[in-house]
Amino acid sequence: MATANKEQQTITIASEDDAFLYLEMALTKQLGDGTFHIEFANWPTLTIALEGDGYDSTITSRLAEALVGLQHAMNRTYARVAHGTGNPNTLTAEEKKSIQFKAKVEKGSSIIKVELGDYAEKLAIALAGKMDGTDIVMTVVAMAVMGSSVLAYRAFLQHRSEDKKVDIATQERIALSQEETKRLALLAQAMAEQPRVAATKQDFDDVRHDIVKSVSDAKTLSVQGITLTNSEAKTIAATPRTKAEDVQVNGNYLIHRIDWSKQDEARLSLFSTDESLEFSATLNTGNLSAEHKEKLKASEWDRKRLHLSINATRLRGEITTATIVGVEWPKEP
């Protein structure tokens, strides 16, 4: 429920039902004006269970890798919120430490739990002052849902099984209910209004793929209470993850900010004046000439365009890594 005072409303989310209640209120502008303090109480929690011979307080090496992938997805999501880019290298050591999770393995079983409520609250803090209160609620709640809700996993499993030879019983078990279908439409609306939410879905879908693939020789794998047999999990995980492509994004850019704090490397926040691109890029400064340094400083301080040659990787339309290899003034038309 939401409690209010003159300055701020407090929203407490303790379940998936609460999350969708407030997501719908944010999307339909029912929350009113002002700012919001968002608290997550024992939600969201990602729960994974492996059952089989020898699975007693143990996990597979592939599941360990999937949990590393979960941390990477969390880092990318936080980087989008805090720094406007999906590149986790923009995070400071302090930021990485503050959002690092600890997975708990239940005694006498292979049930792994990851509490993500504290992480979701940090997303809200990072967005403060960058958008209005209603949009913060919409974005943070949608991201929390994307990260570890039952609906997100069920929708993922249903989508990935559509072109696979999954039996009717399995299809019925992972099918969306009428209420879940309505909730999925709310998520689609949030993704349309907040592109960062859509990028978050893609990152966590990769995590879901890796978790399902981690079944190894376990008899069953359960994620958020949804159980798959070994063969079902392997069938659904048969489609490979989307891979990043190497691209060049040479063009004219404005420099928002330059971070010179690292030795032999600068980090630039860039905005393309040729197309709708905004991302961070690194630049090796070890052999950077005085002339190039002056160009960079003039571009940052005087808001002058620079023509940059950039080697990058792109994943689902988003620049994930970028390295500047050339700096020049734009050529006159």
Phi, psi and omega in degrees: 000159180255132173247152188226152163227189186293328185268321193210146173257141176255127178247125178249125181244115184242003182198170176294326176299315177301317183301314182286332175300311182285330176297315179295320179296322178292318182293329181260011175059041179263357185278343182085183181274174176102189182250164185226138170258117185259124177245138176248122183249101179060024175205143359275149175231128176268122182240125181234135180226133174246136177232137180161176180296129177086358180267086180223102184060032178230158174226159178283159178296327179291326177291323175300319178295323179295324178292325173297319177297325176299315179297320178298318179297319177297318179297318180295318179297316179295322179296322177297319182288314187275328188233001176074020179214149178276009180274112182292346179292348178282348181285141174282165178299324180293319179295316179300318180294322184291336182249013179283128181264163173237124179272133180255130176256120182295140179295139177074011179207182174241054177258120182252131178236135177235114179278126184241007181296317180298321178297316180297322177296323178292328174299317180296319180296318181294334180274349183303129180085352182261343176203169183286168188302317181297318179294326176296314178301313180302311185293311184293316180295317179297321178294321177297318177297315179299325185289318188204026178280158174298317181301315182300319180288320180295318179296320178299311182297319179296315181296316183286344181264356186298321182253019180251165179272069179261133185291166185298321181298319179293317179301319180292325183290328182257004181292147178282139174284173178298318179294320179294325177297320177295319180293324178297326177294324176296318178297319178299321178294319178296321178294323179293325182275332182230096182305330179297331178291319179297319178296323178297319179301315182297318179298314183284337171296324175297320177297316179299320178300315182292325178294314179298324180290342186279007185301329178051235181258012176294150180288320179220155174232128177242131177233121182054036177083359179262116188259136175236144172284168180304313183291322178297315181298316181293325178293314181293327182276006186294332180284126181290158176293154174292134181255150178288148177248146176281130181220163169248132180239054178292143179166192182265133186225150166259142180259118178283319186200148174235128177255113182260012191291333182272142178290130177066014177209134173246150177242125185246134171267119191242150171228124181282130175269358179265327179210171185279082179226135176218122183198175177253148180220151177260157179219125176287118183259003182301321181244024182286128182286160177300325180296316180292323177299319180294322177298316180296315180295318179296322179294318182291314186279324184260004179058042177264143178288147172235148172267119183244137171264123189227125170267129187217171169240142181236133178229118181052043176083357182250135176286120184260325173220150181207135179231125179278127181241357179204139181228119179215161169287147179300145176286142179292140181292000000 
